[in-house]
Amino acid sequence: MVGFTGTARHPRALAVQLPDGRLALSQRLTTALSSVIAPRLVPQPGRAFTNAGGSYTPARGDTVVEVVAGTTRHAVVTVARLR
């Protein structure tokens, strides 16, 4: 996990780095995942962008999330759980 959208107290989606190196925004987080991930977010100043141009707030730390990533052209990334 390299960042998030929304606020640090209520993240809406996560910016994740996939194994192939691409940066992508996840689908909207469930309320349960958002509440578990929020305390671990350490926002950094500024904005960053995914490979597709999506904007997010960068975050630092060692938070790792498990995702399910589609393999089609417009692959959908869904956060499954916090690791």
DSSP file (Angstrom, degrees, kcal/mol; ACC not computed):
  #  RESIDUE AA STRUCTURE BP1 BP2  ACC     N-H-->O    O-->H-N    N-H-->O    O-->H-N    TCO  KAPPA ALPHA  PHI   PSI    X-CA   Y-CA   Z-CA
    1    1 A M              0   0    0      0, 0.0    15,-0.2     0, 0.0    62,-0.2   0.000 360.0 360.0 360.0 127.6    0.0    0.0    0.0
    2    2 A V        -     0   0    0     13,-3.0    57,-2.3     1,-0.2     2,-0.3   0.478 360.0 -25.9-117.0  -6.1    1.5    3.3   -1.0
    3    3 A G  E     -AB  15  58A   0     12,-1.3    12,-2.3    55,-0.3     2,-0.3  -0.981  54.1-128.2 178.2-171.2   -1.4    5.7   -0.4
    4    4 A F  E     -AB  14  57A   0     53,-2.0    53,-3.0    10,-0.3     2,-0.3  -0.971  11.7-127.8-155.4 163.6   -5.1    6.3   -0.2
    5    5 A T  E    S+A   13   0A   0      8,-2.4     7,-2.4    -2,-0.3     8,-0.7  -0.817  77.8  28.2-112.2 161.4   -8.0    8.4   -1.3
    6    6 A G  E    S-A   11   0A   0     -2,-0.3     2,-0.2     5,-0.3    -2,-0.1  -0.633 110.0 -36.1  87.5-151.8  -10.4   10.1    1.0
    7    7 A T        -     0   0    0      3,-1.1     3,-0.2    -2,-0.2    -2,-0.1  -0.680  51.5-114.5-105.8 162.5   -9.2   11.2    4.5
    8    8 A A  S    S+     0   0    0     -2,-0.2    33,-0.2     1,-0.2    -1,-0.1   0.811 119.5  49.6 -65.4 -28.7   -6.7    9.4    6.7
    9    9 A R  S    S+     0   0    0      1,-0.2    -1,-0.2    30,-0.1    29,-0.1   0.781 128.0  22.1 -78.6 -27.3   -9.6    8.8    9.2
   10   10 A H  S    S-     0   0    0     -3,-0.2    -3,-1.1    28,-0.1    -1,-0.2  -0.572  79.1-168.2-140.2  72.7  -11.9    7.4    6.6
   11   11 A P  E     -A    6   0A   0      0, 0.0    -5,-0.3     0, 0.0     3,-0.1  -0.393   6.7-167.1 -65.1 138.1  -10.0    6.1    3.5
   12   12 A R  E     -     0   0A   0     -7,-2.4    17,-3.6     1,-0.3     2,-0.3   0.831  69.1  -4.7 -91.4 -39.1  -12.2    5.4    0.5
   13   13 A A  E     -A    5   0A   0     -8,-0.7    -8,-2.4    15,-0.2     2,-0.4  -0.952  68.7-122.9-149.8 163.3   -9.7    3.4   -1.6
   14   14 A L  E     -A    4   0A   0     13,-0.4    12,-2.8    -2,-0.3     2,-0.6  -0.884  10.9-136.3-114.5 146.5   -6.1    2.4   -1.5
   15   15 A A  E     -AC   3  25A   0    -12,-2.3   -13,-3.0    -2,-0.4   -12,-1.3  -0.896  35.6-175.5 -93.5 124.1   -3.3    3.1   -3.9
   16   16 A V  E     - C   0  24A   0      8,-3.0     8,-2.4    -2,-0.6     2,-0.6  -0.909  28.1-131.9-125.5 149.4   -1.4   -0.2   -4.2
   17   17 A Q  E     - C   0  23A   0     -2,-0.3     6,-0.2     6,-0.2     5,-0.1  -0.901  29.5-145.7 -99.1 119.1    1.8   -1.3   -6.0
   18   18 A L    >   -     0   0    0      4,-3.0     3,-2.6    -2,-0.6     0, 0.0  -0.370  27.9-101.7 -80.9 161.6    1.1   -4.6   -7.8
   19   19 A P  T 3  S+     0   0    0      0, 0.0    -1,-0.1     0, 0.0    -2,-0.0   0.779 122.4  58.2 -55.4 -28.2    3.7   -7.3   -8.2
   20   20 A D  T 3  S-     0   0    0      2,-0.1    -2,-0.0     1,-0.0    -3,-0.0   0.423 122.4-105.6 -83.5   3.8    4.4   -6.2  -11.8
   21   21 A G  S <  S+     0   0    0     -3,-2.6    -1,-0.0     1,-0.3     2,-0.0   0.241  75.7 135.6  96.3 -13.8    5.3   -2.7  -10.5
   22   22 A R        -     0   0    0     -5,-0.1    -4,-3.0     1,-0.0     2,-0.5  -0.363  49.1-137.1 -68.6 147.9    2.1   -0.9  -11.6
   23   23 A L  E     +C   17   0A   0     -6,-0.2    28,-1.4    26,-0.1    29,-0.5  -0.916  32.4 169.7-102.7 132.1    0.4    1.5   -9.2
   24   24 A A  E     -C   16   0A   0     -8,-2.4    -8,-3.0    -2,-0.5     2,-0.4  -0.977  33.7-120.7-142.6 153.4   -3.4    1.2   -9.1
   25   25 A L  E     -C   15   0A   0     -2,-0.3    52,-0.5   -10,-0.2   -10,-0.2  -0.781  32.5-131.9 -91.9 139.1   -6.3    2.5   -7.1
   26   26 A S        -     0   0    0    -12,-2.8    52,-0.2    -2,-0.4     3,-0.1  -0.282  28.5 -90.4 -79.0 169.9   -8.5   -0.2   -5.5
   27   27 A Q  S    S-     0   0    0     50,-2.6   -13,-0.4     1,-0.2    52,-0.2  -0.253  70.9 -61.9 -65.7 168.6  -12.2   -0.4   -5.5
   28   28 A R        -     0   0    0    -15,-0.1   -15,-0.2     1,-0.1    -1,-0.2  -0.309  61.5-117.5 -57.8 135.8  -14.0    1.4   -2.7
   29   29 A L        -     0   0    0    -17,-3.6    -1,-0.1    -3,-0.1     2,-0.1  -0.428  24.1-114.0 -73.4 148.3  -13.1   -0.1    0.7
   30   30 A T     >  -     0   0    0     49,-0.2     4,-2.6    -2,-0.1     5,-0.2  -0.401  30.3-109.6 -71.4 161.5  -15.7   -1.7    2.9
   31   31 A T  H  > S+     0   0    0      1,-0.2     4,-2.2     2,-0.2     5,-0.2   0.894 119.4  53.0 -59.8 -40.5  -16.5    0.1    6.2
   32   32 A A  H  > S+     0   0    0      2,-0.2     4,-1.3     1,-0.2    -1,-0.2   0.931 112.0  43.4 -63.1 -46.6  -14.8   -2.7    8.1
   33   33 A L  H  > S+     0   0    0      1,-0.2     4,-2.5     2,-0.2     5,-0.3   0.909 111.8  54.4 -65.8 -41.4  -11.6   -2.6    6.1
   34   34 A S  H  X S+     0   0    0     -4,-2.6     4,-2.3     1,-0.2    -1,-0.2   0.907 108.3  48.8 -59.2 -42.6  -11.5    1.2    6.2
   35   35 A S  H  < S+     0   0    0     -4,-2.2    -1,-0.2     1,-0.2    -2,-0.2   0.789 114.0  46.3 -71.0 -26.5  -11.8    1.2   10.0
   36   36 A V  H  < S+     0   0    0     -4,-1.3     4,-0.3    -3,-0.2    -2,-0.2   0.853 117.5  42.1 -80.5 -36.8   -8.9   -1.4   10.3
   37   37 A I  H >X S+     0   0    0     -4,-2.5     3,-1.7     1,-0.2     4,-0.6   0.839  98.0  74.8 -79.9 -35.0   -6.6    0.4    7.8
   38   38 A A  G >< S+     0   0    0     -4,-2.3     3,-1.4     1,-0.3    -1,-0.2   0.853  91.1  54.0 -51.4 -46.0   -7.2    4.0    9.0
   39   39 A P  G 34 S+     0   0    0      0, 0.0    -1,-0.3     0, 0.0    -2,-0.1   0.735 107.6  53.3 -64.8 -18.1   -5.1    3.8   12.2
   40   40 A R  G <4 S+     0   0    0     -3,-1.7     2,-0.3    -4,-0.3    -2,-0.2   0.540  84.0 107.5 -91.5  -7.7   -2.1    2.5   10.2
   41   41 A L    <<  -     0   0    0     -3,-1.4    20,-0.1    -4,-0.6    18,-0.0  -0.549  43.5-175.0 -77.9 132.2   -2.1    5.3    7.7
   42   42 A V  E     -D   60   0B   0     18,-0.6    18,-2.2    -2,-0.3    -1,-0.1  -0.835  22.3-147.9-123.4  89.8    0.7    7.9    7.9
   43   43 A P  E     -D   59   0B   0      0, 0.0    16,-0.3     0, 0.0   -40,-0.1  -0.212   6.6-152.2 -62.9 147.4   -0.1   10.5    5.3
   44   44 A Q        -     0   0    0     14,-2.8    -2,-0.0     2,-0.1     2,-0.0  -0.828  29.0 -93.2-113.0 155.8    2.7   12.4    3.5
   45   45 A P  S    S+     0   0    0      0, 0.0     2,-0.1     0, 0.0    -1,-0.1  -0.305  84.1  21.8 -68.3 153.2    2.4   15.9    2.0
   46   46 A G  S    S-     0   0    0     11,-0.1     2,-0.3     2,-0.0    -2,-0.1  -0.297  84.5 -77.2  92.3-173.7    1.4   16.4   -1.6
   47   47 A R        -     0   0    0     10,-0.2     2,-0.3    -2,-0.1    10,-0.2  -0.914  34.3-165.5-126.9 152.9   -0.4   14.3   -4.2
   48   48 A A  E     -E   56   0C   0      8,-2.5     8,-2.3    -2,-0.3     2,-0.4  -0.862  11.6-135.5-132.9 169.0    0.8   11.4   -6.3
   49   49 A F  E     -E   55   0C   0     -2,-0.3     6,-0.2     6,-0.2   -26,-0.1  -0.969   7.9-131.4-133.9 143.8   -0.6    9.6   -9.3
   50   50 A T    >   -     0   0    0      4,-2.4     3,-1.4    -2,-0.4   -26,-0.2  -0.247  42.6 -95.5 -78.0 174.8   -1.2    6.1  -10.5
   51   51 A N  T 3  S+     0   0    0    -28,-1.4   -27,-0.1     1,-0.3    -1,-0.1   0.816 128.7  51.4 -61.5 -30.3   -0.1    4.8  -13.9
   52   52 A A  T 3  S-     0   0    0    -29,-0.5    -1,-0.3     2,-0.1   -28,-0.1   0.442 125.6-101.8 -88.0  -0.1   -3.7    5.5  -15.1
   53   53 A G    <   +     0   0    0     -3,-1.4     2,-0.2     1,-0.3    -2,-0.1   0.483  68.4 151.8  96.4   3.4   -3.6    9.0  -13.7
   54   54 A G        -     0   0    0      1,-0.1    -4,-2.4    -5,-0.1     2,-0.3  -0.478  39.9-131.9 -69.5 137.7   -5.7    8.5  -10.6
   55   55 A S  E     +E   49   0C   0     -6,-0.2     2,-0.3    -2,-0.2    -6,-0.2  -0.699  33.6 161.7 -94.2 141.3   -4.8   10.9   -7.8
   56   56 A Y  E     -E   48   0C   0     -8,-2.3    -8,-2.5    -2,-0.3   -51,-0.2  -0.974  42.3-104.4-151.2 163.5   -4.1    9.8   -4.2
   57   57 A T  E     -B    4   0A   0    -53,-3.0   -53,-2.0    -2,-0.3   -42,-0.2  -0.823  42.6-125.4 -88.9 121.6   -2.5   11.0   -1.0
   58   58 A P  E     -B    3   0A   0      0, 0.0   -14,-2.8     0, 0.0     2,-0.3  -0.337  28.7-169.8 -66.4 150.3    0.9    9.2   -0.5
   59   59 A A  E     -D   43   0B   0    -57,-2.3     2,-0.3   -16,-0.3   -18,-0.1  -0.982   8.5-147.8-138.1 149.6    1.4    7.3    2.8
   60   60 A R  E     +D   42   0B   0    -18,-2.2   -18,-0.6    -2,-0.3     2,-0.2  -0.716  46.3  79.7-113.4 169.3    4.5    5.8    4.4
   61   61 A G  S    S-     0   0    0     -2,-0.3    -2,-0.1     1,-0.1   -20,-0.1  -0.719  83.5 -78.2 126.2-177.9    4.8    2.7    6.6
   62   62 A D        +     0   0    0     -2,-0.2     2,-0.4   -22,-0.1    -1,-0.1  -0.075  66.0 148.6-113.0  33.9    4.9   -1.0    6.1
   63   63 A T        -     0   0    0    -62,-0.2     2,-0.5   -23,-0.2   -26,-0.0  -0.553  25.5-169.0 -72.4 124.7    1.2   -1.6    5.7
   64   64 A V        -     0   0    0     -2,-0.4    19,-3.1   -48,-0.0     2,-0.4  -0.961   2.7-171.1-117.6 131.5    0.7   -4.6    3.4
   65   65 A V  E     -F   82   0D   0     -2,-0.5     2,-0.5    17,-0.2    17,-0.2  -0.917  21.6-128.0-120.4 149.2   -2.7   -5.5    2.0
   66   66 A E  E     -F   81   0D   0     15,-3.1    14,-3.3    -2,-0.4    15,-1.4  -0.832  34.6-174.8 -93.8 130.1   -3.9   -8.6    0.1
   67   67 A V  E     -F   79   0D   0     -2,-0.5     2,-0.6    12,-0.3    12,-0.2  -0.869  28.0-138.1-125.4 158.2   -5.6   -7.7   -3.2
   68   68 A V  E     -F   78   0D   0     10,-2.6    10,-2.6    -2,-0.3     2,-0.5  -0.980  29.0-168.3-110.9 119.2   -7.5   -9.5   -5.9
   69   69 A A  E     -F   77   0D   0     -2,-0.6     8,-0.2     8,-0.2     6,-0.1  -0.937  14.3-134.8-116.7 127.1   -6.4   -8.0   -9.3
   70   70 A G        -     0   0    0      6,-2.3     5,-0.1    -2,-0.5     0, 0.0  -0.264   7.1-142.3 -69.7 163.7   -8.2   -8.6  -12.5
   71   71 A T        +     0   0    0      3,-0.1    -1,-0.1     4,-0.1     4,-0.1   0.333  63.9 103.5-113.2   6.1   -6.1   -9.4  -15.6
   72   72 A T  S >  S-     0   0    0      2,-0.1     3,-0.9     4,-0.1    -2,-0.0  -0.214  91.4 -89.8 -81.1 178.4   -8.1   -7.6  -18.3
   73   73 A R  T 3  S+     0   0    0      1,-0.3     2,-0.7     2,-0.0    -1,-0.1   0.900 129.5  38.4 -56.7 -44.1   -7.2   -4.3  -19.9
   74   74 A H  T 3  S-     0   0    0      2,-0.0    -1,-0.3     0, 0.0    -2,-0.1  -0.550  92.4-167.0-104.4  65.1   -9.1   -2.3  -17.2
   75   75 A A    <   -     0   0    0     -3,-0.9     2,-0.4    -2,-0.7    -4,-0.1  -0.274  11.5-139.7 -60.2 131.5   -8.1   -4.6  -14.3
   76   76 A V        -     0   0    0    -52,-0.0    -6,-2.3     2,-0.0     2,-0.5  -0.795  11.3-154.1 -93.6 133.3  -10.1   -4.0  -11.2
   77   77 A V  E     -F   69   0D   0    -52,-0.5   -50,-2.6    -2,-0.4     2,-0.5  -0.942  12.1-174.6-112.1 122.8   -8.2   -4.2   -7.9
   78   78 A T  E     -F   68   0D   0    -10,-2.6   -10,-2.6    -2,-0.5     2,-0.4  -0.969  23.7-129.5-120.4 128.0  -10.1   -5.1   -4.8
   79   79 A V  E     +F   67   0D   0     -2,-0.5   -12,-0.3   -52,-0.2   -49,-0.2  -0.627  24.8 179.8 -76.0 125.6   -8.6   -5.1   -1.3
   80   80 A A  E     -     0   0D   0    -14,-3.3     2,-0.3    -2,-0.4   -13,-0.2   0.845  57.4 -31.1 -93.7 -42.5   -9.3   -8.5    0.4
   81   81 A R  E     -F   66   0D   0    -15,-1.4   -15,-3.1   -48,-0.0     2,-0.4  -0.988  58.2 -94.4-169.5 164.4   -7.6   -7.9    3.8
   82   82 A L  E      F   65   0D   0     -2,-0.3   -17,-0.2   -17,-0.2   -19,-0.0  -0.730 360.0 360.0 -85.6 136.1   -4.9   -6.3    5.8
   83   83 A R              0   0    0    -19,-3.1   -18,-0.2    -2,-0.4    -1,-0.1   0.429 360.0 360.0 -98.5 360.0   -1.8   -8.5    6.2
